[in-house]
Structures are given as structure tokens and as C-alpha cells.
Amino acid sequence: MNRDRRTNKPSVTHPSQRAAAETTIQISNLADGFISKGEVANRLGKTARTVEQWMRRGVIPYIKIGKGRRASVLFKWTDIEAHLKANFGVGSKRS
């Protein structure tokens, strides 16, 4: 069995195992309720640029994964709704 040098975890080598691992990751992200910047913009009826500005200003909560320019940003929709309602007294157009 091969091991990944960076994580010391067993590496997935067979294509069917790799596809199953990717599917599991996608399903777990959906189960956790995390969405992308584009989906947040769509649900709020704004542009992705507006969402970026709101992130910098602290208008909406987000989770940053990684460091620097290549970091990924995810949002938990329930947290965004609660934050907007608590701080601005508004909800979203779509639930």
C-alpha cells in the first residue's frame, strides 16, 4: 500500500476508489450546508463582487480554508441568514 508523503495517509490509486472518495467529499460538503461565493450571490440577488466586498467589511460570515490568494472560501447559509437577521433585520429573497 502506498502512502502520501505529506499526510502519511494511504494514497488512493485505483480510479474507482478515487471517484468514490471524490463523491464522498462532495456529499459531505452538501450535508454540512456549505455553499460557494457564487451561490451566496445568487441567493441574495447580488454579484460575486458584492459578496467579496461584504466579506471584507464583515457584513457576512465566511470560512477561509488555506492561506493567501489560493485560499478557498466557503459559506454556511444558515449562518449568513442568522447574521443578516440579527445585525440588519433582513432575510434573504429565497430560502
Backbone as CSV, one residue per row, in Angstrom:
resi,resn,N_x,N_y,N_z,CA_x,CA_y,CA_z,C_x,C_y,C_z
1,MET,0.851,-1.184,0.000,0.000,0.000,0.000,0.891,1.239,0.000
2,ASN,0.587,2.165,-0.876,1.341,3.420,-0.978,0.821,4.421,0.039
3,ARG,1.725,5.294,0.524,1.326,6.328,1.469,1.687,7.686,0.899
4,ASP,0.819,8.670,1.150,1.078,10.051,0.738,2.171,10.605,1.648
5,ARG,3.244,11.127,1.071,4.357,11.631,1.877,3.981,12.825,2.744
6,ARG,3.051,13.657,2.270,2.693,14.864,3.016,1.828,14.561,4.226
7,THR,0.885,13.637,4.080,-0.068,13.388,5.162,0.151,12.064,5.870
8,ASN,0.985,11.192,5.303,1.250,9.860,5.824,-0.017,9.007,5.868
9,LYS,-0.972,9.322,5.001,-2.197,8.541,4.896,-2.092,7.640,3.671
10,PRO,-2.813,6.536,3.682,-2.786,5.685,2.491,-3.280,6.452,1.275
11,SER,-2.577,6.306,0.165,-2.990,7.012,-1.052,-3.980,6.157,-1.832
12,VAL,-4.898,6.811,-2.495,-5.902,6.139,-3.310,-5.347,6.058,-4.724
13,THR,-5.215,4.832,-5.246,-4.596,4.696,-6.557,-5.561,4.202,-7.623
14,HIS,-6.517,3.401,-7.287,-7.430,2.844,-8.277,-8.465,3.894,-8.673
15,PRO,-8.756,4.045,-9.983,-9.707,5.075,-10.436,-11.080,4.995,-9.772
16,SER,-11.598,3.790,-9.543,-12.920,3.688,-8.911,-12.865,4.149,-7.455
17,GLN,-11.742,3.886,-6.771,-11.591,4.354,-5.393,-11.494,5.874,-5.358
18,ARG,-10.783,6.453,-6.327,-10.636,7.903,-6.399,-11.996,8.562,-6.619
19,ALA,-12.806,8.008,-7.535,-14.137,8.559,-7.802,-15.024,8.451,-6.576
20,ALA,-14.928,7.352,-5.858,-15.728,7.172,-4.641,-15.309,8.177,-3.572
21,ALA,-14.005,8.428,-3.450,-13.517,9.395,-2.462,-14.003,10.803,-2.800
22,GLU,-13.968,11.173,-4.090,-14.433,12.495,-4.504,-15.927,12.652,-4.262
23,THR,-16.685,11.607,-4.525,-18.125,11.643,-4.284,-18.410,11.825,-2.809
24,THR,-17.670,11.137,-1.963,-17.850,11.264,-0.518,-17.577,12.682,-0.060
25,ILE,-16.529,13.308,-0.593,-16.197,14.685,-0.226,-17.318,15.623,-0.653
26,GLN,-17.828,15.468,-1.876,-18.896,16.327,-2.362,-20.152,16.159,-1.525
27,ILE,-20.507,14.939,-1.177,-21.704,14.693,-0.381,-21.543,15.268,1.016
28,SER,-20.363,15.129,1.616,-20.182,15.669,2.963,-20.264,17.190,2.961
29,ASN,-19.763,17.850,1.900,-19.887,19.304,1.816,-21.348,19.714,1.730
30,LEU,-22.133,19.007,0.940,-23.549,19.332,0.824,-24.268,19.078,2.138
31,ALA,-23.901,18.009,2.819,-24.545,17.677,4.086,-24.254,18.731,5.144
32,ASP,-23.067,19.314,5.095,-22.695,20.341,6.068,-23.331,21.681,5.756
33,GLY,-23.909,21.839,4.577,-24.573,23.082,4.219,-23.653,24.181,3.746
34,PHE,-22.461,23.838,3.295,-21.539,24.843,2.798,-21.828,25.144,1.342
35,ILE,-21.753,26.410,0.988,-22.006,26.828,-0.383,-20.901,27.767,-0.850
36,SER,-20.835,27.986,-2.145,-19.792,28.823,-2.735,-20.202,30.295,-2.748
37,LYS,-19.235,31.131,-3.107,-19.482,32.572,-3.209,-20.538,32.872,-4.275
38,GLY,-20.467,32.159,-5.385,-21.444,32.356,-6.453,-22.860,32.011,-6.014
39,GLU,-22.990,30.945,-5.235,-24.311,30.547,-4.748,-24.853,31.562,-3.738
40,VAL,-23.981,32.106,-2.886,-24.405,33.159,-1.941,-24.913,34.364,-2.716
41,ALA,-24.150,34.769,-3.750,-24.555,35.916,-4.564,-25.910,35.656,-5.222
42,ASN,-26.090,34.462,-5.730,-27.343,34.093,-6.380,-28.513,34.136,-5.396
43,ARG,-28.322,33.572,-4.219,-29.400,33.541,-3.230,-29.766,34.926,-2.711
44,LEU,-28.769,35.807,-2.634,-29.033,37.165,-2.141,-29.410,38.134,-3.263
45,GLY,-29.312,37.687,-4.504,-29.636,38.555,-5.630,-28.586,39.628,-5.855
46,LYS,-27.336,39.326,-5.548,-26.215,40.261,-5.705,-25.162,39.650,-6.599
47,THR,-24.102,40.396,-6.890,-22.989,39.872,-7.678,-21.935,39.263,-6.758
48,ALA,-21.059,38.457,-7.332,-19.964,37.868,-6.560,-19.045,38.968,-6.027
49,ARG,-18.898,40.036,-6.783,-18.070,41.171,-6.357,-18.641,41.806,-5.076
50,THR,-19.966,41.946,-5.030,-20.607,42.495,-3.833,-20.365,41.587,-2.635
51,VAL,-20.459,40.275,-2.857,-20.207,39.320,-1.770,-18.773,39.470,-1.266
52,GLU,-17.810,39.637,-2.169,-16.411,39.850,-1.772,-16.258,41.113,-0.926
53,GLN,-16.915,42.184,-1.333,-16.837,43.431,-0.568,-17.462,43.256,0.810
54,TRP,-18.582,42.565,0.878,-19.242,42.318,2.164,-18.378,41.446,3.066
55,MET,-17.635,40.515,2.474,-16.716,39.689,3.267,-15.658,40.576,3.917
56,ARG,-15.055,41.474,3.126,-14.011,42.365,3.653,-14.536,43.283,4.749
57,ARG,-15.774,43.735,4.598,-16.380,44.652,5.570,-16.973,43.940,6.779
58,GLY,-17.065,42.622,6.735,-17.632,41.870,7.848,-19.149,41.813,7.838
59,VAL,-19.753,42.065,6.690,-21.211,42.048,6.593,-21.736,40.622,6.629
60,ILE,-21.006,39.674,6.027,-21.433,38.278,6.042,-20.301,37.394,6.561
61,PRO,-20.651,36.365,7.335,-19.625,35.454,7.857,-19.192,34.449,6.788
62,TYR,-17.929,34.048,6.835,-17.405,33.070,5.885,-16.306,32.261,6.539
63,ILE,-15.946,31.171,5.884,-14.887,30.293,6.364,-13.812,30.257,5.295
64,LYS,-12.583,30.592,5.677,-11.468,30.607,4.739,-10.620,29.360,4.986
65,ILE,-10.383,28.625,3.920,-9.602,27.403,4.017,-8.309,27.612,3.246
66,GLY,-7.188,27.579,3.934,-5.902,27.806,3.304,-5.404,29.216,3.578
67,LYS,-4.301,29.552,2.907,-3.676,30.861,3.109,-3.442,31.542,1.776
68,GLY,-3.375,32.838,1.826,-3.001,33.619,0.650,-4.067,33.684,-0.425
69,ARG,-3.623,33.944,-1.629,-4.537,34.154,-2.757,-5.241,32.886,-3.211
70,ARG,-4.660,31.755,-2.932,-5.239,30.491,-3.380,-6.183,29.871,-2.362
71,ALA,-6.463,30.557,-1.305,-7.348,30.032,-0.274,-8.767,29.885,-0.821
72,SER,-9.453,28.887,-0.335,-10.851,28.676,-0.700,-11.735,29.342,0.344
73,VAL,-12.876,29.816,-0.097,-13.823,30.453,0.805,-15.151,29.718,0.685
74,LEU,-15.701,29.326,1.822,-16.999,28.669,1.865,-17.910,29.422,2.813
75,PHE,-19.182,29.244,2.613,-20.181,29.926,3.427,-21.174,28.901,3.941
76,LYS,-21.655,29.101,5.139,-22.725,28.280,5.681,-23.988,29.133,5.621
77,TRP,-24.949,28.713,4.818,-26.118,29.530,4.549,-26.895,29.879,5.815
78,THR,-27.022,28.948,6.734,-27.766,29.226,7.968,-27.086,30.328,8.778
79,ASP,-25.747,30.350,8.772,-25.007,31.399,9.483,-25.223,32.768,8.833
80,ILE,-25.241,32.799,7.503,-25.460,34.064,6.793,-26.847,34.616,7.106
81,GLU,-27.864,33.748,7.023,-29.230,34.193,7.319,-29.349,34.726,8.744
82,ALA,-28.793,33.993,9.701,-28.868,34.416,11.101,-28.134,35.734,11.317
83,HIS,-26.966,35.887,10.704,-26.164,37.102,10.859,-26.882,38.317,10.266
84,LEU,-27.446,38.163,9.069,-28.153,39.274,8.438,-29.397,39.664,9.235
85,LYS,-30.102,38.668,9.740,-31.312,38.950,10.514,-30.957,39.639,11.839
86,ALA,-29.920,39.147,12.518,-29.532,39.711,13.823,-28.967,41.122,13.697
87,ASN,-28.194,41.385,12.657,-27.499,42.663,12.553,-28.192,43.698,11.681
88,PHE,-29.012,43.227,10.750,-29.632,44.156,9.822,-31.143,44.019,9.753
89,GLY,-31.685,42.996,10.419,-33.136,42.818,10.460,-33.746,42.422,9.133
90,VAL,-32.925,41.790,8.271,-33.434,41.368,6.968,-33.135,39.901,6.730
91,GLY,-33.947,39.290,5.882,-33.712,37.908,5.468,-33.366,37.882,3.998
92,SER,-33.314,36.703,3.455,-32.986,36.562,2.032,-34.239,36.523,1.193
93,LYS,-34.055,36.677,-0.117,-35.163,36.575,-1.054,-35.646,35.148,-1.166
94,ARG,-34.718,34.208,-1.089,-35.019,32.800,-1.294,-34.560,31.985,-0.097
95,SER,-35.341,31.022,0.315,-34.926,30.179,1.445,-34.612,28.789,1.037
